Amino acid sequence: MTSELMARIAALLGPSGLVTEPASMAPYLEEERGLFHGNAPVVARPATVAELAEVVALCAQQGIGVVPQGGNTGLCGGASPDGQILVSL
């Protein structure tokens, strides 16, 4: 993920919409039972459908994968990213 893309997403989502600190990202990256551990450069938290659409469009333009995550309560590891941007819905 480029610094330019991160800056564009940060500007779009505001200070609380982009999580970059490892300690703050940790709850998003571990599945409820602790069986699946993901890694992501950032966690994006769009507040509106329009913000979500723009984040996805920006990532698509750069060829960056996006993993959507609802409540992170799934038990199959499908919401655990492997290097993609995690988008908390």
A tleap script that builds the chain and sets N, CA, C and O, in Angstrom:
source leaprc.protein.ff14SB
mol = sequence {
  NMET THR SER GLU LEU MET ALA ARG ILE ALA
  ALA LEU LEU GLY PRO SER GLY LEU VAL THR
  GLU PRO ALA SER MET ALA PRO TYR LEU GLU
  GLU GLU ARG GLY LEU PHE HIE GLY ASN ALA
  PRO VAL VAL ALA ARG PRO ALA THR VAL ALA
  GLU LEU ALA GLU VAL VAL ALA LEU CYS ALA
  GLN GLN GLY ILE GLY VAL VAL PRO GLN GLY
  GLY ASN THR GLY LEU CYS GLY GLY ALA SER
  PRO ASP GLY GLN ILE LEU VAL SER CLEU
}
set mol.1.N position { 0.854 -1.173 0.000 }
set mol.1.CA position { 0.000 0.000 0.000 }
set mol.1.C position { 0.897 1.233 0.000 }
set mol.1.O position { 1.801 1.357 0.826 }
set mol.2.N position { 0.639 2.127 -0.922 }
set mol.2.CA position { 1.475 3.324 -1.023 }
set mol.2.C position { 1.065 4.361 0.018 }
set mol.2.O position { -0.064 4.358 0.510 }
set mol.3.N position { 1.992 5.237 0.338 }
set mol.3.CA position { 1.680 6.308 1.281 }
set mol.3.C position { 0.649 7.261 0.679 }
set mol.3.O position { -0.145 7.860 1.405 }
set mol.4.N position { 0.662 7.402 -0.660 }
set mol.4.CA position { -0.326 8.254 -1.324 }
set mol.4.C position { -1.738 7.697 -1.142 }
set mol.4.O position { -2.672 8.446 -0.857 }
set mol.5.N position { -1.889 6.385 -1.307 }
set mol.5.CA position { -3.201 5.765 -1.119 }
set mol.5.C position { -3.655 5.910 0.325 }
set mol.5.O position { -4.817 6.227 0.581 }
set mol.6.N position { -2.749 5.679 1.272 }
set mol.6.CA position { -3.099 5.809 2.682 }
set mol.6.C position { -3.528 7.243 2.987 }
set mol.6.O position { -4.487 7.454 3.730 }
set mol.7.N position { -2.837 8.220 2.429 }
set mol.7.CA position { -3.182 9.625 2.657 }
set mol.7.C position { -4.551 9.954 2.071 }
set mol.7.O position { -5.327 10.691 2.679 }
set mol.8.N position { -4.848 9.411 0.897 }
set mol.8.CA position { -6.154 9.668 0.272 }
set mol.8.C position { -7.285 9.048 1.095 }
set mol.8.O position { -8.333 9.667 1.276 }
set mol.9.N position { -7.074 7.836 1.588 }
set mol.9.CA position { -8.095 7.193 2.414 }
set mol.9.C position { -8.249 7.930 3.732 }
set mol.9.O position { -9.369 8.122 4.206 }
set mol.10.N position { -7.149 8.343 4.326 }
set mol.10.CA position { -7.206 9.087 5.591 }
set mol.10.C position { -7.956 10.398 5.410 }
set mol.10.O position { -8.758 10.778 6.263 }
set mol.11.N position { -7.701 11.090 4.304 }
set mol.11.CA position { -8.399 12.353 4.044 }
set mol.11.C position { -9.893 12.116 3.841 }
set mol.11.O position { -10.715 12.927 4.265 }
set mol.12.N position { -10.238 11.022 3.203 }
set mol.12.CA position { -11.632 10.689 2.954 }
set mol.12.C position { -12.368 10.318 4.238 }
set mol.12.O position { -13.492 10.768 4.460 }
set mol.13.N position { -11.743 9.502 5.080 }
set mol.13.CA position { -12.419 8.953 6.258 }
set mol.13.C position { -12.258 9.782 7.527 }
set mol.13.O position { -13.007 9.594 8.486 }
set mol.14.N position { -11.305 10.681 7.543 }
set mol.14.CA position { -11.083 11.485 8.737 }
set mol.14.C position { -10.238 10.747 9.762 }
set mol.14.O position { -9.872 9.591 9.552 }
set mol.15.N position { -9.927 11.415 10.874 }
set mol.15.CA position { -8.985 10.867 11.850 }
set mol.15.C position { -9.434 9.563 12.519 }
set mol.15.O position { -8.589 8.750 12.893 }
set mol.16.N position { -10.719 9.351 12.676 }
set mol.16.CA position { -11.168 8.117 13.333 }
set mol.16.C position { -11.511 7.022 12.332 }
set mol.16.O position { -11.876 5.915 12.727 }
set mol.17.N position { -11.398 7.318 11.043 }
set mol.17.CA position { -11.802 6.354 10.030 }
set mol.17.C position { -10.712 5.450 9.516 }
set mol.17.O position { -10.990 4.510 8.771 }
set mol.18.N position { -9.470 5.712 9.897 }
set mol.18.CA position { -8.361 4.882 9.438 }
set mol.18.C position { -7.529 4.480 10.651 }
set mol.18.O position { -6.936 5.329 11.315 }
set mol.19.N position { -7.491 3.199 10.930 }
set mol.19.CA position { -6.759 2.671 12.085 }
set mol.19.C position { -5.418 2.141 11.590 }
set mol.19.O position { -5.363 1.293 10.699 }
set mol.20.N position { -4.340 2.649 12.177 }
set mol.20.CA position { -3.001 2.237 11.759 }
set mol.20.C position { -2.143 1.716 12.909 }
set mol.20.O position { -1.137 1.045 12.677 }
set mol.21.N position { -2.528 2.015 14.126 }
set mol.21.CA position { -1.754 1.574 15.288 }
set mol.21.C position { -1.967 0.077 15.521 }
set mol.21.O position { -3.111 -0.374 15.586 }
set mol.22.N position { -0.894 -0.698 15.647 }
set mol.22.CA position { -1.034 -2.149 15.814 }
set mol.22.C position { -1.949 -2.563 16.972 }
set mol.22.O position { -2.740 -3.495 16.827 }
set mol.23.N position { -1.852 -1.890 18.101 }
set mol.23.CA position { -2.697 -2.259 19.243 }
set mol.23.C position { -4.176 -2.016 18.951 }
set mol.23.O position { -5.032 -2.792 19.377 }
set mol.24.N position { -4.470 -0.958 18.235 }
set mol.24.CA position { -5.862 -0.654 17.885 }
set mol.24.C position { -6.376 -1.571 16.781 }
set mol.24.O position { -7.576 -1.832 16.696 }
set mol.25.N position { -5.479 -2.057 15.942 }
set mol.25.CA position { -5.863 -2.960 14.856 }
set mol.25.C position { -6.065 -4.394 15.351 }
set mol.25.O position { -6.810 -5.156 14.735 }
set mol.26.N position { -5.424 -4.765 16.434 }
set mol.26.CA position { -5.413 -6.154 16.907 }
set mol.26.C position { -6.795 -6.797 17.006 }
set mol.26.O position { -6.951 -7.931 16.554 }
set mol.27.N position { -7.802 -6.136 17.570 }
set mol.27.CA position { -9.111 -6.794 17.674 }
set mol.27.C position { -9.733 -7.126 16.320 }
set mol.27.O position { -10.528 -8.060 16.217 }
set mol.28.N position { -9.384 -6.379 15.296 }
set mol.28.CA position { -9.913 -6.628 13.956 }
set mol.28.C position { -9.205 -7.802 13.275 }
set mol.28.O position { -9.750 -8.415 12.356 }
set mol.29.N position { -8.007 -8.106 13.724 }
set mol.29.CA position { -7.170 -9.075 13.035 }
set mol.29.C position { -7.197 -10.468 13.640 }
set mol.29.O position { -6.582 -11.386 13.098 }
set mol.30.N position { -7.899 -10.640 14.751 }
set mol.30.CA position { -7.997 -11.960 15.367 }
set mol.30.C position { -9.444 -12.406 15.420 }
set mol.30.O position { -10.319 -11.676 15.886 }
set mol.31.N position { -9.680 -13.600 14.943 }
set mol.31.CA position { -11.014 -14.196 14.949 }
set mol.31.C position { -11.443 -14.479 16.389 }
set mol.31.O position { -10.601 -14.660 17.270 }
set mol.32.N position { -12.723 -14.516 16.616 }
set mol.32.CA position { -13.316 -14.612 17.957 }
set mol.32.C position { -12.706 -15.707 18.827 }
set mol.32.O position { -12.500 -15.494 20.022 }
set mol.33.N position { -12.415 -16.866 18.259 }
set mol.33.CA position { -11.865 -17.978 19.039 }
set mol.33.C position { -10.351 -17.941 19.132 }
set mol.33.O position { -9.756 -18.729 19.867 }
set mol.34.N position { -9.720 -17.034 18.393 }
set mol.34.CA position { -8.271 -16.955 18.396 }
set mol.34.C position { -7.600 -17.961 17.475 }
set mol.34.O position { -6.387 -18.156 17.554 }
set mol.35.N position { -8.368 -18.603 16.602 }
set mol.35.CA position { -7.806 -19.610 15.704 }
set mol.35.C position { -7.230 -19.008 14.426 }
set mol.35.O position { -6.328 -19.587 13.821 }
set mol.36.N position { -7.741 -17.857 14.012 }
set mol.36.CA position { -7.288 -17.217 12.787 }
set mol.36.C position { -6.744 -15.830 13.112 }
set mol.36.O position { -7.396 -15.035 13.788 }
set mol.37.N position { -5.548 -15.555 12.623 }
set mol.37.CA position { -4.897 -14.268 12.842 }
set mol.37.C position { -4.561 -13.671 11.477 }
set mol.37.O position { -3.861 -14.290 10.675 }
set mol.38.N position { -5.055 -12.487 11.227 }
set mol.38.CA position { -4.798 -11.837 9.946 }
set mol.38.C position { -3.734 -10.766 10.065 }
set mol.38.O position { -3.250 -10.456 11.154 }
set mol.39.N position { -3.384 -10.212 8.922 }
set mol.39.CA position { -2.489 -9.054 8.906 }
set mol.39.C position { -2.976 -8.115 7.819 }
set mol.39.O position { -3.382 -8.544 6.739 }
set mol.40.N position { -2.929 -6.843 8.121 }
set mol.40.CA position { -3.383 -5.808 7.198 }
set mol.40.C position { -2.550 -4.555 7.436 }
set mol.40.O position { -2.125 -4.291 8.561 }
set mol.41.N position { -2.315 -3.784 6.378 }
set mol.41.CA position { -1.559 -2.539 6.585 }
set mol.41.C position { -2.365 -1.503 7.350 }
set mol.41.O position { -1.804 -0.700 8.095 }
set mol.42.N position { -3.692 -1.521 7.166 }
set mol.42.CA position { -4.583 -0.575 7.842 }
set mol.42.C position { -5.968 -1.193 7.974 }
set mol.42.O position { -6.304 -2.165 7.298 }
set mol.43.N position { -6.761 -0.605 8.862 }
set mol.43.CA position { -8.180 -0.930 8.973 }
set mol.43.C position { -8.947 0.337 8.620 }
set mol.43.O position { -8.802 1.367 9.279 }
set mol.44.N position { -9.752 0.251 7.589 }
set mol.44.CA position { -10.580 1.387 7.179 }
set mol.44.C position { -11.962 1.225 7.803 }
set mol.44.O position { -12.538 0.137 7.786 }
set mol.45.N position { -12.488 2.322 8.355 }
set mol.45.CA position { -13.809 2.300 8.987 }
set mol.45.C position { -14.685 3.394 8.375 }
set mol.45.O position { -14.890 4.444 8.984 }
set mol.46.N position { -15.201 3.141 7.166 }
set mol.46.CA position { -16.056 4.153 6.538 }
set mol.46.C position { -17.352 4.328 7.327 }
set mol.46.O position { -17.892 3.371 7.882 }
set mol.47.N position { -17.838 5.563 7.366 }
set mol.47.CA position { -19.058 5.872 8.122 }
set mol.47.C position { -20.299 5.865 7.247 }
set mol.47.O position { -21.416 5.818 7.761 }
set mol.48.N position { -20.118 5.910 5.930 }
set mol.48.CA position { -21.266 5.954 5.021 }
set mol.48.C position { -21.024 5.013 3.843 }
set mol.48.O position { -19.903 4.567 3.597 }
set mol.49.N position { -22.100 4.727 3.130 }
set mol.49.CA position { -21.985 3.904 1.927 }
set mol.49.C position { -21.110 4.601 0.890 }
set mol.49.O position { -20.333 3.947 0.194 }
set mol.50.N position { -21.227 5.910 0.784 }
set mol.50.CA position { -20.416 6.663 -0.170 }
set mol.50.C position { -18.927 6.547 0.165 }
set mol.50.O position { -18.102 6.382 -0.734 }
set mol.51.N position { -18.580 6.632 1.447 }
set mol.51.CA position { -17.178 6.463 1.853 }
set mol.51.C position { -16.690 5.056 1.534 }
set mol.51.O position { -15.570 4.876 1.057 }
set mol.52.N position { -17.524 4.066 1.797 }
set mol.52.CA position { -17.160 2.689 1.491 }
set mol.52.C position { -16.891 2.527 -0.002 }
set mol.52.O position { -15.886 1.937 -0.397 }
set mol.53.N position { -17.785 3.046 -0.818 }
set mol.53.CA position { -17.627 2.940 -2.269 }
set mol.53.C position { -16.341 3.612 -2.733 }
set mol.53.O position { -15.656 3.093 -3.615 }
set mol.54.N position { -16.010 4.746 -2.158 }
set mol.54.CA position { -14.791 5.464 -2.544 }
set mol.54.C position { -13.539 4.700 -2.106 }
set mol.54.O position { -12.564 4.641 -2.856 }
set mol.55.N position { -13.551 4.116 -0.907 }
set mol.55.CA position { -12.407 3.316 -0.450 }
set mol.55.C position { -12.189 2.137 -1.396 }
set mol.55.O position { -11.062 1.864 -1.807 }
set mol.56.N position { -13.265 1.445 -1.736 }
set mol.56.CA position { -13.149 0.300 -2.647 }
set mol.56.C position { -12.637 0.747 -4.010 }
set mol.56.O position { -11.793 0.076 -4.605 }
set mol.57.N position { -13.140 1.877 -4.512 }
set mol.57.CA position { -12.689 2.386 -5.814 }
set mol.57.C position { -11.212 2.758 -5.776 }
set mol.57.O position { -10.469 2.435 -6.702 }
set mol.58.N position { -10.781 3.433 -4.716 }
set mol.58.CA position { -9.370 3.812 -4.600 }
set mol.58.C position { -8.476 2.576 -4.563 }
set mol.58.O position { -7.428 2.546 -5.208 }
set mol.59.N position { -8.886 1.565 -3.814 }
set mol.59.CA position { -8.098 0.339 -3.721 }
set mol.59.C position { -8.076 -0.392 -5.064 }
set mol.59.O position { -7.039 -0.916 -5.469 }
set mol.60.N position { -9.208 -0.428 -5.747 }
set mol.60.CA position { -9.270 -1.087 -7.056 }
set mol.60.C position { -8.343 -0.412 -8.058 }
set mol.60.O position { -7.689 -1.087 -8.854 }
set mol.61.N position { -8.283 0.915 -8.022 }
set mol.61.CA position { -7.406 1.650 -8.930 }
set mol.61.C position { -5.939 1.279 -8.721 }
set mol.61.O position { -5.146 1.290 -9.663 }
set mol.62.N position { -5.587 0.949 -7.478 }
set mol.62.CA position { -4.200 0.625 -7.138 }
set mol.62.C position { -3.924 -0.883 -7.154 }
set mol.62.O position { -2.788 -1.311 -6.954 }
set mol.63.N position { -4.974 -1.686 -7.395 }
set mol.63.CA position { -4.809 -3.135 -7.384 }
set mol.63.C position { -4.619 -3.708 -5.997 }
set mol.63.O position { -3.997 -4.756 -5.831 }
set mol.64.N position { -5.154 -3.023 -5.000 }
set mol.64.CA position { -5.044 -3.442 -3.605 }
set mol.64.C position { -6.315 -4.186 -3.213 }
set mol.64.O position { -7.420 -3.692 -3.438 }
set mol.65.N position { -6.164 -5.364 -2.632 }
set mol.65.CA position { -7.305 -6.150 -2.200 }
set mol.65.C position { -7.963 -5.564 -0.963 }
set mol.65.O position { -7.331 -4.884 -0.155 }
set mol.66.N position { -9.254 -5.848 -0.842 }
set mol.66.CA position { -10.055 -5.375 0.291 }
set mol.66.C position { -10.769 -6.580 0.914 }
set mol.66.O position { -11.381 -7.378 0.205 }
set mol.67.N position { -10.687 -6.703 2.222 }
set mol.67.CA position { -11.419 -7.744 2.937 }
set mol.67.C position { -12.486 -7.061 3.781 }
set mol.67.O position { -12.156 -6.322 4.709 }
set mol.68.N position { -13.777 -7.298 3.470 }
set mol.68.CA position { -14.833 -6.716 4.290 }
set mol.68.C position { -15.007 -7.520 5.573 }
set mol.68.O position { -14.873 -8.744 5.579 }
set mol.69.N position { -15.304 -6.821 6.641 }
set mol.69.CA position { -15.506 -7.494 7.923 }
set mol.69.C position { -16.720 -6.896 8.599 }
set mol.69.O position { -16.786 -5.687 8.820 }
set mol.70.N position { -17.693 -7.757 8.933 }
set mol.70.CA position { -18.897 -7.302 9.631 }
set mol.70.C position { -18.596 -7.165 11.110 }
set mol.70.O position { -17.983 -6.184 11.529 }
set mol.71.N position { -19.011 -8.119 11.894 }
set mol.71.CA position { -18.775 -8.065 13.335 }
set mol.71.C position { -17.572 -8.866 13.773 }
set mol.71.O position { -17.280 -8.944 14.966 }
set mol.72.N position { -16.859 -9.472 12.812 }
set mol.72.CA position { -15.716 -10.335 13.107 }
set mol.72.C position { -16.124 -11.498 14.004 }
set mol.72.O position { -15.368 -11.917 14.880 }
set mol.73.N position { -17.325 -12.011 13.774 }
set mol.73.CA position { -17.822 -13.124 14.585 }
set mol.73.C position { -17.879 -14.434 13.810 }
set mol.73.O position { -18.325 -15.450 14.344 }
set mol.74.N position { -17.427 -14.423 12.544 }
set mol.74.CA position { -17.422 -15.649 11.761 }
set mol.74.C position { -16.448 -16.659 12.334 }
set mol.74.O position { -15.488 -16.291 13.011 }
set mol.75.N position { -16.691 -17.919 12.066 }
set mol.75.CA position { -15.856 -18.965 12.641 }
set mol.75.C position { -15.028 -19.711 11.599 }
set mol.75.O position { -14.450 -20.754 11.903 }
set mol.76.N position { -14.962 -19.188 10.369 }
set mol.76.CA position { -14.211 -19.894 9.322 }
set mol.76.C position { -12.989 -19.116 8.856 }
set mol.76.O position { -12.277 -19.589 7.970 }
set mol.77.N position { -12.721 -17.951 9.414 }
set mol.77.CA position { -11.541 -17.178 9.057 }
set mol.77.C position { -11.684 -16.352 7.794 }
set mol.77.O position { -10.699 -15.780 7.325 }
set mol.78.N position { -12.881 -16.273 7.230 }
set mol.78.CA position { -13.086 -15.543 5.987 }
set mol.78.C position { -12.903 -14.042 6.101 }
set mol.78.O position { -12.697 -13.371 5.090 }
set mol.79.N position { -12.973 -13.504 7.297 }
set mol.79.CA position { -12.812 -12.064 7.486 }
set mol.79.C position { -11.414 -11.709 7.982 }
set mol.79.O position { -11.162 -10.579 8.402 }
set mol.80.N position { -10.522 -12.670 7.930 }
set mol.80.CA position { -9.136 -12.427 8.347 }
set mol.80.C position { -8.294 -12.067 7.129 }
set mol.80.O position { -8.090 -12.911 6.257 }
set mol.81.N position { -7.805 -10.845 7.051 }
set mol.81.CA position { -7.037 -10.432 5.873 }
set mol.81.C position { -5.649 -11.068 5.843 }
set mol.81.O position { -5.112 -11.471 6.875 }
set mol.82.N position { -5.090 -11.147 4.661 }
set mol.82.CA position { -3.736 -11.645 4.480 }
set mol.82.C position { -2.973 -10.627 3.641 }
set mol.82.O position { -2.554 -10.913 2.519 }
set mol.83.N position { -2.801 -9.422 4.209 }
set mol.83.CA position { -2.078 -8.372 3.536 }
set mol.83.C position { -2.959 -7.352 2.840 }
set mol.83.O position { -2.463 -6.310 2.411 }
set mol.84.N position { -4.246 -7.620 2.718 }
set mol.84.CA position { -5.164 -6.681 2.101 }
set mol.84.C position { -5.616 -5.635 3.123 }
set mol.84.O position { -5.362 -5.774 4.319 }
set mol.85.N position { -6.283 -4.599 2.642 }
set mol.85.CA position { -6.874 -3.608 3.533 }
set mol.85.C position { -8.135 -4.227 4.132 }
set mol.85.O position { -8.956 -4.795 3.412 }
set mol.86.N position { -8.280 -4.116 5.425 }
set mol.86.CA position { -9.480 -4.601 6.079 }
set mol.86.C position { -10.463 -3.441 6.171 }
set mol.86.O position { -10.111 -2.362 6.646 }
set mol.87.N position { -11.690 -3.661 5.721 }
set mol.87.CA position { -12.720 -2.635 5.802 }
set mol.87.C position { -13.773 -3.093 6.799 }
set mol.87.O position { -14.488 -4.066 6.561 }
set mol.88.N position { -13.858 -2.394 7.900 }
set mol.88.CA position { -14.838 -2.709 8.927 }
set mol.88.C position { -16.172 -2.103 8.538 }
set mol.88.O position { -16.292 -0.892 8.354 }
set mol.89.N position { -17.173 -2.965 8.416 }
set mol.89.CA position { -18.492 -2.498 8.017 }
set mol.89.C position { -19.355 -2.215 9.225 }
set mol.89.O position { -20.508 -1.809 9.079 }
savepdb mol mol.pdb
quit
